[in-house]
Amino acid sequence: MVICCFFLQQRKNNKIHKMSIKFDYSNKVVLVTGSSSGIGESIAKRFAQLGAMIVITGRSRENVNRVSNECQQLSPKKLKPLEVIADITIDDDAKRLIQSTIQMFGRLDLLINNAGYAQITSIFDPKSLDTFDKVMRLDVRATINLTLMAAPYLEQTRGNIINISSVCGTKPLVGFYGYCMAKAAIDMFTRVSALELGPKGIRVNCVDPGGVRTNFLNAIGLNAEQVAQQEEFLRRSSPIGIIGEPNDVADLVVYVGSEYAKFMTGSCLLIDGGALYSALALATSS
C-alpha cells in the first residue's frame, strides 16, 4: 500500500521527538466532482494512491474513463473507481450521482465539491448576466445541492466535505465579477454549513487555490501565447516565484480530509503562492 508520510518534530520536556504522519484512506469512499481533468483529476488520483474507493464524475465519458483507468493503476489494490457521467447542474444527474455512489459502495466518507465554471464576466458586457447565471449554477447551486443530498450519508460515517474555492473569493479580479462572487459565496457556505453540520459529526472545510497550471486559462478563451504570458505573469507575481501545480492542491486536500485535521472545520485555507498579497490580474486584459 502506498502511504504518504512526513515527520514533525515535537518538543517535550526539552527533548525532540519525531512523529510520523501517515495518510491511509483504505475503505474510505471519496466522491470528487469535476474529476475528469485539472485539480479534480489530481485529487482523485492522490486518494486512489492512498487506498480510497473513488467516484469519478464529469460530463466527458472519454475523460472520465481515462482518469478512472489511471486511478485504478495507481490504487495499491487496483480498485476500480465508479464512473458516473453527469452534469451536476441538473438535479436528476446530481441525485443519480449520490444514489449511484451509495448503491455501489454502501457509504460515503468524503465529498469534494471541486467542479466549477469560470468565464470572463465584465460589467461592460451586455450578456454578462447570462455568464453570471452559468457560473453561479455550477459553482454555487450545485455545490449546495450535493451537500444537502450527501449530508445524511456523511453523518453515518462522520465524514467530511471539502469545497474547492479560489483566492478570488477574497481578492477581486477585474473582469471576473461572477467567478469572484461565486467563490466568495462558497467560502461563506463552507463556514455556515460547518456550524450546522458539525453537531452531526461532519467537518466542512474549503481550499482556496491561486494560479494553478490547468486548462483553466484555455477554458476562458485564451490562446496558447496568452496562456504562456499569463502563467509567466502569475509566476513573477508570486513572492516565492512559482506557479502552482494540481498536485499541490491535492496534497492539501488529503491532509484536510484526514484525522490529522480533526480539529479543523469552517476553515478556508489559502494555497496561492502569496497571490492574495500580490498584483493578481489577467496580464492579457486591457
C-alpha positions in Angstrom: 0.0 0.0 0.0 1.3 3.5 -0.9 1.3 5.8 2.1 2.3 9.4 2.1 4.1 10.4 5.2 6.2 13.2 6.7 7.8 13.9 10.0 7.0 16.5 12.6 9.4 17.4 15.4 7.6 17.6 18.7 9.4 19.2 21.6 8.5 17.8 25.1 10.5 18.3 28.3 13.3 19.9 26.2 13.6 16.8 24.1 12.7 16.5 20.4 10.5 13.6 19.4 9.8 12.6 15.8 6.2 11.9 15.0 5.4 10.1 11.7 2.2 11.2 9.9 0.8 8.6 7.6 -2.2 9.1 5.3 -4.2 5.9 4.7 -7.7 6.1 3.1 -8.3 2.4 2.8 -12.0 1.5 3.0 -12.9 5.2 2.6 -15.3 6.3 -0.2 -14.3 9.6 -1.8 -16.5 11.4 -4.4 -14.7 14.1 -6.4 -16.9 16.3 -8.7 -15.2 17.6 -11.8 -12.6 14.8 -11.5 -12.2 14.2 -15.2 -9.5 16.9 -15.5 -7.4 19.5 -13.8 -7.3 19.8 -10.0 -10.2 17.3 -9.6 -8.2 14.7 -11.5 -5.2 15.2 -9.4 -7.2 14.9 -6.2 -8.9 11.7 -7.3 -5.5 10.2 -8.2 -3.9 11.1 -4.9 -6.8 9.5 -2.9 -6.6 6.4 -5.2 -2.9 6.1 -4.3 -3.8 6.2 -0.7 -6.2 3.3 -1.0 -9.6 5.0 -1.3 -12.5 3.9 -3.3 -13.1 6.7 -5.8 -16.1 8.1 -7.6 -15.0 9.8 -10.9 -17.6 12.1 -12.4 -17.8 14.6 -15.2 -19.5 15.3 -18.5 -17.0 13.8 -20.8 -17.2 10.0 -20.9 -13.8 9.7 -22.6 -12.1 11.8 -19.9 -14.0 10.1 -17.0 -12.9 6.7 -18.4 -9.3 7.8 -18.8 -9.0 9.1 -15.3 -10.7 6.1 -13.9 -8.3 3.7 -15.5 -5.3 5.8 -14.3 -6.7 5.8 -10.8 -7.1 2.0 -10.9 -3.5 1.6 -11.9 -2.4 3.9 -9.0 -4.5 2.1 -6.4 -2.5 -0.3 -4.3 -5.2 -2.9 -4.6 -6.1 -1.9 -8.2 -9.6 -0.8 -7.1 -11.8 0.2 -10.0 -13.4 3.6 -9.5 -17.1 4.2 -10.0 -17.6 6.2 -13.2 -20.7 8.5 -13.3 -21.3 10.7 -16.4 -23.3 13.6 -15.1 -24.0 17.3 -15.4 -24.4 18.2 -11.7 -26.2 21.4 -12.6 -29.1 19.1 -13.5 -30.9 18.0 -10.3 -31.7 14.5 -11.6 -28.0 14.0 -12.5 -26.8 15.2 -9.1 -29.3 12.8 -7.4 -28.2 9.9 -9.6 -24.5 10.6 -8.7 -25.2 10.3 -5.0 -27.5 7.3 -5.3 -25.0 5.5 -7.6 -22.3 6.0 -5.0 -24.4 4.6 -2.2 -25.6 1.7 -4.3 -22.1 0.8 -5.3 -20.2 1.3 -2.0 -22.9 1.5 0.6 -21.4 4.6 2.2 -19.8 8.0 1.6 -16.9 9.3 3.6 -15.7 12.4 1.8 -17.4 14.7 -0.7 -15.1 17.0 -2.6 -17.0 19.8 -4.4 -14.5 20.6 -7.0 -16.5 21.1 -10.2 -16.6 24.8 -11.3 -17.0 27.1 -14.2 -15.3 30.4 -15.0 -15.7 32.8 -17.8 -14.8 36.4 -18.3 -17.6 38.4 -16.8 -17.2 42.2 -17.3 -19.8 44.7 -16.2 -19.4 46.3 -19.6 -20.6 43.1 -21.4 -24.3 43.3 -22.1 -24.5 39.5 -21.9 -22.6 39.2 -18.6 -25.7 38.2 -16.6 -26.0 35.1 -18.7 -22.5 34.2 -17.8 -23.1 35.1 -14.2 -26.1 32.7 -14.1 -24.0 29.8 -15.5 -21.2 30.4 -13.0 -23.5 30.6 -10.0 -25.5 27.5 -11.1 -22.4 25.2 -11.2 -20.0 26.8 -8.7 -22.6 27.6 -6.0 -26.0 26.0 -6.5 -24.6 22.5 -7.5 -22.3 22.6 -4.5 -25.1 23.3 -2.1 -27.4 20.7 -3.7 -24.8 17.9 -3.5 -24.0 18.9 0.1 -27.7 18.7 1.1 -28.1 15.3 -0.6 -24.8 13.9 0.8 -25.2 15.1 4.4 -27.3 12.1 5.6 -24.7 9.6 4.4 -21.8 11.6 5.7 -23.5 11.7 9.1 -23.4 7.9 9.2 -19.7 7.8 8.6 -18.8 11.0 10.4 -17.3 12.1 7.2 -16.4 15.5 5.8 -16.8 17.9 3.0 -14.1 19.9 1.2 -15.1 22.7 -1.1 -12.6 23.9 -3.7 -12.9 27.6 -3.9 -10.3 30.2 -5.0 -8.2 33.1 -3.8 -10.6 35.1 -6.0 -13.2 34.7 -3.3 -11.2 37.1 -1.2 -9.2 39.1 -3.8 -11.1 40.8 -6.7 -10.1 40.0 -10.2 -11.0 42.5 -12.9 -13.4 41.1 -15.5 -14.5 38.2 -13.4 -17.1 39.5 -11.0 -19.2 36.3 -11.5 -16.4 34.0 -10.6 -15.2 36.1 -7.7 -18.8 36.4 -6.3 -19.3 32.6 -6.7 -16.1 31.7 -4.8 -16.9 34.2 -2.0 -20.3 32.5 -1.7 -18.6 29.1 -1.4 -16.3 30.4 1.3 -19.3 31.6 3.3 -21.3 28.5 2.6 -18.4 26.5 4.0 -18.4 28.4 7.2 -22.2 28.3 7.7 -22.5 24.6 6.8 -19.6 23.8 9.2 -21.7 25.2 12.0 -24.9 23.4 11.0 -23.3 20.0 10.2 -20.7 20.0 13.0 -23.2 18.6 15.5 -23.9 15.8 13.1 -20.2 14.8 13.2 -19.4 16.3 9.7 -16.5 18.6 9.2 -16.7 21.1 6.4 -13.6 23.0 5.1 -12.6 24.9 2.0 -9.3 25.0 0.0 -8.7 28.3 -1.9 -6.1 27.9 -4.7 -4.4 30.7 -6.5 -2.9 30.3 -10.0 -2.5 26.6 -10.8 -1.3 25.2 -14.1 -4.5 23.5 -15.5 -6.7 24.1 -18.6 -8.5 27.0 -16.8 -6.9 29.7 -19.0 -7.7 27.8 -22.2 -11.3 27.3 -20.9 -11.9 31.0 -20.5 -10.8 31.6 -24.1 -7.1 32.4 -24.0 -4.9 31.2 -26.9 -1.6 29.4 -26.4 0.5 32.6 -26.4 -1.8 34.3 -23.9 -1.7 31.3 -21.7 2.1 31.3 -21.6 2.1 35.0 -20.9 -0.4 34.7 -18.1 1.4 31.8 -16.5 4.7 33.8 -16.5 2.9 36.7 -15.0 1.5 34.5 -12.2 4.9 33.1 -11.5 6.5 36.6 -11.4 3.8 38.0 -9.2 4.2 35.2 -6.6 6.5 36.1 -3.7 8.1 32.7 -3.9 8.4 32.8 -7.7 6.4 29.7 -8.7 3.1 28.8 -10.2 1.1 26.0 -8.6 0.5 22.5 -9.8 -2.7 20.5 -9.3 -0.8 18.1 -7.1 0.0 20.9 -4.7 -3.8 21.3 -4.1 -4.3 17.6 -3.9 -1.8 17.2 -1.1 -3.5 19.8 1.0 -6.9 18.2 0.4 -5.6 14.9 1.6 -4.4 16.5 4.8 -7.7 18.4 5.4 -9.7 15.2 4.8 -7.6 13.2 7.3 -7.9 12.6 11.0 -4.9 14.8 11.5 -7.2 17.7 10.7 -10.0 16.5 13.1 -9.9 19.9 14.9 -10.4 21.8 11.7 -13.8 22.9 10.4 -15.2 26.0 8.8 -11.7 26.9 7.6 -10.8 28.4 4.2 -7.2 27.5 3.5 -5.2 29.6 1.0 -2.8 27.7 -1.2 -1.9 30.5 -3.6 1.8 31.2 -3.7 1.1 34.5 -2.0 -1.3 35.7 -4.7 -3.6 37.3 -2.1 -0.9 39.8 -1.4 0.3 40.3 -4.9 -0.9 42.0 -8.1 -3.3 39.3 -9.2 -4.9 40.2 -12.6 -5.2 39.0 -16.1 -2.0 40.0 -17.8 -3.7 40.0 -21.2 -6.6 42.2 -20.2 -6.7 45.9 -21.2 
